[in-house]
Amino acid sequence: MIVVTGATGNVGGTVVRLLTEAGEKVTAVSRHIGEAPDGAVAVRADLADAGSLRPALDGADAVFLCPAGDLLAGAGSPDGLVQVIEAAGVRRVVLLSSQASRTRPRAVSHARLREFEGALMGSGLNWTILRPGGFASNTLAHVPSVRADRTVAAPFGDVGLPLVDPADIAEVAAVALRDERHDGRTYVLTGPAPVSPREQAAAIGAAIGAELHFTELTRAQAMARFTRVMPEPVADGTLDIMGAPTGAELAISPDVEEVLGLAPRSFAAWAERNADAFR
């Protein structure tokens, strides 16, 4: 049996579906989960309270660990959570971390993910660490303005990053959860090419058949928007990456194709698949 935390998120929800379609028994875990998705068993748990995860781990062979929200701002204990997972007899953990946990080794915004990586690597568990770059799905934040007046507002309009499709992350995770050949491996997951916020707006517009107007925000304006949905240190670190990416953050990783045997999905393909959200 495989436990998927963050089961209502962009990545976790797809991991649940992929595993159940492959015939795996799945326990889907989230703080606010309702009905079991895609034939899985639903269990409510808060990763900030490691003990609340114990009932979901009964009989589990593998865990998809997706730290998010207040966990990234200091809630809970990475060591404590990993210890609970190990004590339950789980053999394998796939951790959803971030590329910036290594490209920004001193950034406060990604310190907690570095703690999770360290706790996992120091345990007796078999582990795989996924380090994606920016998510294509972050542009869903533009849905209200695109629907209302066909506009997109974002900072650093002409700075491109190789955004990764969450579907690619989920597919890599589903493979690693079931295949011991990925134990002890770390994968950097990116899209196939850099795409700037201005180019993202154009791709979304093409997907919905409408011309979108792009407005470039100042860093301060963007910070005010980002902190509505994420802790301030995470927002600050995200803007650092968006505005001044390092060479490693601009590089196209081969890891999606190495694991899946397929090239990573483009941002345009993501926009086409999610066009209805913007209409």
N, C-alpha and C positions, 0 to 999 in steps of 0.2 A: 504494500500500500504506500502511496505517495501523498505527502502533505504539502499543500500549496498555500503559503501565506500571501497576504495581499491579493486574495482571490477575486476581489471586485475591481482591481485596477486594470490599466491598459495592458500590462504584461501578464499579470497573474491570471486574469480571466481567460486569456488565450492559452496559457499553459494548462489550465484546467481542461479546456475543450480539447486540446491536442492529446492530452493523456487519456482522457475518457474515450476519445475516438480510437485510440490505440489499444483499448481494452484494459487499461489499468484501473485499479480501484483508487479513488482519489478522495481525500478529505480537503475541502475548501475552507480556508480560515480567513476571517476578517473580523474587525471590531463590530461592523454593522451589517454583517451578512444576514440575509433573510432566507428565502427558499434556496435549496441546493442547486447550483448552476450545472447544466449539462450532465445530469446524472450523478454528480458527486454528492458526498455527504457534507452538509454544512455544519461548521462549528464556529461559534463566536469565541474569539480570544483577542487579547490585547498584548502585543509583543513587549510593551513596556512593563507588563506584569508577567514575567517568565512562567510563573506557576500556572497561569490561566491557559497555557498552551498544552499542559500535560495530557488532558483528556483526548486531544486531537492526535497525540503521538502514539497512542496505543496500537501496536502492531505495525507501525510505520517502518519502512525500509529506507526512505529517502525524504528529504525536505527541501522545498524551494523557499529560501529565506529572503524576504523582501522588506528590508527596513525602510520605513518612510515616516513622514509627519513628525510628531514630537520625538520619535526615537532619534532623528537626526539632529534635534536640538538639545539632546542630553538626557532625555527620559530613559528609564530602564537601565539595563546592564548588558552589554554585548557578551561579556564573559559568563554572566549568569544564564543568559538565554542559551548559549552554546552548551553549557554544562547540563541544562535541563534536556536539551535535544540528545546529547550523548548518553545521559543516564537512562533515557527511554529505550536504548538499544538501536537507535537509528544508525545506519552504516554510512550514508552519503548525504551531503548537503551541497546544494548549488546556491551560491550567494549572488544576489543582484547588487553590485557595488556601482562604481562610477569610474570612468577613465580619469577624472580629476583627482581621485584618491592617490594617484601616482604622478600625474603631470603637475599637480599643485600640492606637493608634499607638506607644505607649511600652512596651507589654507585652512582657516577655522571652519569654513563652510563644509569641508569634507573630512573633518577630523573624526567624526563618529563612524564613518564608513571605514576609515583606516583601522579603527578599533575593532570593528566587526571582522575585517580581514585578518587582523592579528589574532583575535580569539579563535577563529576557525583554523588558521594555519598552526596554531599552538595546541590544538586538540588532537584527539586520537581518531577523529572522523576522516573519511575520505571526502575531499572537497574539490569543487570547481568554482572559480570566481569569474564572474562576468563583469566587465568594465565597459559599459556602453558610453558613447559620447552623448550629445544632445539628442533628445527624442523628437522625431517628426510630429508626434502627437501634441507637443507643447503648443503648436500653433492653433489648437482648438480653442485657446484663449481668445482668438480673434473672432470666434463664431458670432457673438452678439453684435459687433460692429459691422461685420460683413453682411449679416442679415438685415441690420437696421439701415445702413446707408452705404454699403459697398466700400468700406474703408478698412485699412489695416494700419495700425500704428505700432512701431517697434523701434528700439534703439539700434545704432550701428548698422544702418540700412544696407551698406555695401560690403560688410564683413561676412564672408561665407564660412560655414562649418559643414562637415559631412554628417548631417543628421541621420540617425538610424531609425528605421521603421520598428516600432515595438513588436510587430509580428515576427521580425527576424530575431529579436532578442528572445521572444517566447519559444520560437522553434529551436534555437540553440539550447535554451534551458531544458526543454522537453527531451532533447537528445541526451544531454549530459546527465539528467536525472536517471536515465535508464541504461546508460552504457559506461562501464567501468574504464573504458579507454580514455575517458576525459578526466578521470581522477587526477588531482594534483596539477591541473592545467589552469592557466589564466588566459582569458580571451578578451581582447579589445574589440568592441563591436561598433562599426561605423556604417554609414551609407556609402554609395559608390562614388560620390562627388560632393565638393562643397556647394552649398546653396545659401545665398544671403537672404536676409529678411525681405528685401525688395523682390528677389527672385521667388521666394516663397509665396508672396502675395500674387505674383504673376501666375504661378502654377495653380494656386487655388482658384484664381479668376478663370483660367483656362478650363479647369475641371468643372466649374459651374456655369460656364458660358457667359461670363460677365466681366467687364473691366473694373478692376479695383483700384482705388486711389490709395497710394502709400504715403504715410506721414512719418517722418523720423522723429522719435522722441529723444529728449536729452537723457542722460544717465539718471538725473534726479527724478524726472518724470517716470522713467521706467522703474526705478526703485520704489516709488510710491505705489505703483501698480503691483509689482511683484510681491511686496510685503503683505498684500491682502491675502495671499494664498500660500506663502511659505515663510519660514523664519527668516529674520533679517540677515543673519550670517550666510544662509544658503542663497538668499537673493543677491547679496553682495558678491559672493563667489561666482554665481551664475553670470552676473554682469561683467565680471573680470574676464571670464572665458569668452563671452560674446564679443567683447570689445577689443581684446588683445590676446587672441589665441596663440598658444605656443606652437612650435613646429610639430610636436607630437600630436597636438589637438587638431592640426590641419591635415595630418597624414591619413591616408586611406588604409584601413587595416584589411588584411586578407582573411581574418579569422572567421567571419560569417561563411565565406565560401569554403574555407577549409573544413568546417564542421558540417555544413549542409550540402556541399557539392553544388551550390547555386550562388550566383552573384547576389549581393544584397539589393533589396528593393530601392528604387529611386524615390526622391521626395515627390516627384510628379505622379508616380504610381500610387503613393500613399494618398495624395490629394484626390486623385480620381476615385479611389476606393472609399474615401470618406466625404465625397462631395455632398451627399445629402445632409450632412451636419451643417454645412455652410449655406444651404439654400433657404 
